Amino acid sequence: MDRVKGKAAIVTGGASGIGEATARLLAAEGAVVAVADIDDANGRRVVKGIKSSGGAADFWHLDVSNEAEVAAVFAAVYKKFGKLHILVNNAGIAGYPKPTHETSVGEWDKVINTNLKGTFLCVKYAVPYIKESGGGSVVNLSSIMGLIGGGDPVYHASKGGVRVMTKSDATVYAPDNIRFNSVHPGFIDTPLYRKLAQKRSPGKVEEEIQGRGASVPLGRIGKPEDIARGILFLASDESSYITGAELVIDGGFTVWPAGR
């Protein structure tokens, strides 16, 4: 308990999945949390749950691809909390699993604007407030696909960009006592994953989840809480000498020989 006590955090995409689990865990460990998302109903549900458990949180509607909105929301969060120490850039969308030559410019822009530009904008407007607060931690959600690539070029490019941008910011802001690290989830049982699984295998979501789990050395796909615990570590002072690092949380998927 109290691993981030007294700290203030913003979690983007905090209304469900990994973002929800992270917001709840940070609040349970003593942080005051700004849950930011375009999903107002679920964002408010998460905040209500945090408060009912004795935590402190508020909700802000936020489209991370909209610069004016990011600037306004971050200013409002800082004004209300009076401090900002933790930013978790979790908001993101799925890509388009098709070859580059079949991907439209509109599809490319939509994914890049949310996953990569959105991360950039949130860092841009959070850093001054984190500096004023004496330093802190930025955790950017990439993906194992930002490490290995695959059949969804635009999504993988966006997550690879997050990975490298994290390392660059880690060097730039180290003198300001702001650490930057990326988290690389594998296959995680989130509402988005289930939605995509339903599209791929209508009526057979559970079967797909079990099949995917069989491809993972630990024998299952991950839970949002598995990722949230890694984020908490990087957000806390327990990781005070870690910056520019990649935390892969994938049950061993990326180290298992292909085809095994």
Secondary structure as GFF3:
##gff-version 3
##sequence-region A 1 260
A	DSSP	beta_strand	8	12	.	.	.	ID=ss1
A	DSSP	alpha_helix	17	28	.	.	.	ID=ss2
A	DSSP	beta_strand	32	37	.	.	.	ID=ss3
A	DSSP	alpha_helix	40	52	.	.	.	ID=ss4
A	DSSP	beta_strand	56	61	.	.	.	ID=ss5
A	DSSP	alpha_helix	67	81	.	.	.	ID=ss6
A	DSSP	beta_strand	86	89	.	.	.	ID=ss7
A	DSSP	three_ten_helix	100	102	.	.	.	ID=ss8
A	DSSP	alpha_helix	105	112	.	.	.	ID=ss9
A	DSSP	pi_helix	113	117	.	.	.	ID=ss10
A	DSSP	alpha_helix	118	132	.	.	.	ID=ss11
A	DSSP	beta_strand	136	141	.	.	.	ID=ss12
A	DSSP	alpha_helix	145	148	.	.	.	ID=ss13
A	DSSP	alpha_helix	153	173	.	.	.	ID=ss14
A	DSSP	three_ten_helix	174	176	.	.	.	ID=ss15
A	DSSP	beta_strand	178	185	.	.	.	ID=ss16
A	DSSP	alpha_helix	191	200	.	.	.	ID=ss17
A	DSSP	alpha_helix	205	214	.	.	.	ID=ss18
A	DSSP	alpha_helix	224	235	.	.	.	ID=ss19
A	DSSP	three_ten_helix	237	239	.	.	.	ID=ss20
A	DSSP	beta_strand	246	249	.	.	.	ID=ss21
A	DSSP	three_ten_helix	253	255	.	.	.	ID=ss22
###
